[in-house]
Amino acid sequence: MLSLKNVSKSYDNKKNAVDSLNLEVKKGEIMGFIGPNGAGKTTAIKMITGILSPSEGEITINGVDIDKSPLRAKINFTYVPDHPAIFDAIKGIDYLNFIADMYDVAVEQRRERIERFTKAFQIDHALGQPINSFSHGMKQKLLVSGALIPDPKLFILDEPLVGLDPQSAKILKDVMKEHCNNGGTVFFSSHVLEVVENLCDRVAIINKGKLIACDTPENIKKNTNATLEQIFLEMTKDE
């Protein structure tokens, strides 16, 4: 579903922020993407989503090269960034309908999905209000609801639990599992390693721009009594 082959990104000819990254995310799996601050996670996600172009390498989504055919690739995924950057002068319902229009979601489907997700995240009562009246957490819930309306093949999230209350975080985790059970794929980054350990089918660890591990949480922890967090801290500590 998502393939990165020898992907690198440098800024102003400086050291690579992402260095020869090779990663395959399979259909139907939840892949966690973790690393310390400055490891290259957000740069990698921005290349995957087409916000940045790689300096080298190839990224394909559902077999489509994101750099060569961005529109064809982008129809296959939705993206929730780490900060709820959103045009907030419009009403919540107008934002959701705009997203549905962009992905050609039929009227009946969008109505059902808007109702289902906004009720689950408890923001249905606020959809008639301008987004600039929303709290940070409500904006995050609106972004997540909008990203789910197209029923994307690939659901990409960068630190999705930031700003969510425990109940909404639980709902989001359940939605991610359901999305994969229905044939979708989830790729997300998080600093909450307990969530990554319990939720993900596989985990990719990046440090200093390089992929240093990619396996199931069980295999990464194999032959140790350590948690994923303890192993992560040991693998990424400065020498």
C-alpha angles and dihedrals in degrees: 000000000000123000130180117186120189091328118180133170127191130177120218092345091297127133113309114270085200116026124199094320116190117184137154121197113194128219112267098019135113109228120194118208113200139169141134122279110292093019093123101260098127092042089053092049092048089054092047090052094045097247089118130027118228118247087220138002138035134279120193129183116198086345095308122117107236093206097047099037106021098165094048090048096045094055086068098060147035126209136210110194126214092254121045095241104173139148095259104184092084129073122266093245091052090054092051092048090048090055090046090051092050090055096038094241110177117247097247093046093049093049092052094045095044090052094045099049100037091050091048091052091040097236098110091103091059101048093102091057126087112265091236087071091058123102119239090261093049091051089052091051090049091052092049092047090050092049091053097050095079090051089228124210087226123032112197121192131177111203092334097175095061109113095010122121116233094262093051091045089055091049091050092051090050091049091051091052092047091049091056093043087057093053101271128122130229127205116179142160124217142164089209096094095179088062091047091050094050099038109037130086089203136007128213117201120201126189129175090353095305131105106240100173140009121175144100115302088244093055093045089054094041117139092008136093091216128115122240088255092055092048091046092053091049094048095048102038118121114257 
